[in-house]
Amino acid sequence: MEGTSSYGAGFTRSAISHGQYVVEVNRPDRAERRRIGKSDPIDAYAAARAALSGRASSAPKDDTVAGIRALHNAARSAVKARTATLNQIGSILITAPETVRAKYGRLKGTDRTDALARLRPAGDAVHTAVLTALKSLARRVKELTAEHQALVKALDSVVSVHNPGLRAARGVGPDTAAQLLVTAGGNPERMRTEASFAALCGAAPVPASSGRSNRHRLSRGGDRAANAALYRVALVRMSSDSRTREYVARQTAAGRTKREIIRLLKRAIAREMFRCLTTAVAVPGIADLRLLRQSKNLTLTAAAQHLGVWPATISTLERGIRRDDDLAHAYRNRLQAA
């Protein structure tokens, strides 16, 4: 079957329920498709040859991440719709009457959206029509923002239950964790090695040797959404993880560019993500931190001053929003000694 997690999901589910062994195949090679054409019988023969030759041997993804995929797609579409609506507001303000443009064009972000959502259209026909359109679009932005926040909250809850180790990894938020789960599927054991997962994410260098030259080139294939997820994790760790920053400093001193360093980080992060996807990773508990602080009659500000961090850092750590095992260990020891 081709597309076992998309248009072929229903047929795949029915075949498996009837005891059939299903193998997932990729679409035919583009060069071969240009040579022999495209039709359903041609694609069927190509899939059969791929399965018989052993080139296609992957098991299809199961349905355990179907809910995560649905929530993830809905959250992404809400963001895209919100961005499109904001672009519409900006476009209207560019050509709006001078009084409207002078009043609302200088506002930015949520200030502009809130002001436009509260306005009362008045004036001549042109002003009334423009202000009515801007008010409608601003209210749509606010609705889409609230919708996206609700979807992300639901997605975070589902992802945390499905794979708490992946969600607790540094730099992995709800959207990133969901994307990696969708890419790997609910049964990531169908990928035999972490190198196959890195290749699936487009983070594995591709051999490009010829003659006496021995080199590798950047992979342009794989799941680009998963590659972007690894990229976001790399950026977060480069800015907030001490070990990653030390690694970046060493590589920079060795003469590597920032782009090359990010490629190396993505390959290492893919290895870590594969381990989180295929094995049960123990997540240190943090539920006792708030109760322990309250039993010592310490405020967030006082606890943060003892550790030399911002109170918001302690708050996100206690609520499980931000994972920092070293800080949690130091925090717990400080509270127990207080």
Buried (B, 14 or more C-beta within 10 A) or exposed (E): BBBBBEEBBEEBBEBBEEEEEBBBBEEBEEEEBEEEEEEEEBBEEBBEEBBEEEEBEBBBBBBEBBEBBBBBEBBBBBBEBBEEBBEBBEEBBEEBBEEBBEBBBEBEEEEBBEBBBEBEBEEEEEBEEBBEBBBBBBBBBBBBBEBBEEBBEBBBEBBBEBBBBBBBBBBBBBBBBBBBBBBBBBBBEBBEEBBBBBBBBBBBBEEEEEEEEEEEEEBEEBBEBBBBBBBBBBEBBBEEBEEBEEBBEEBEEEEBEEEBBBBBBBBBBBBBBBBBBBEEBEBEEBEEBBEBBEEBEBEBEBBBBBBEBEBEBBBBBBEBEBBBEEBBEBBBEBBEEB
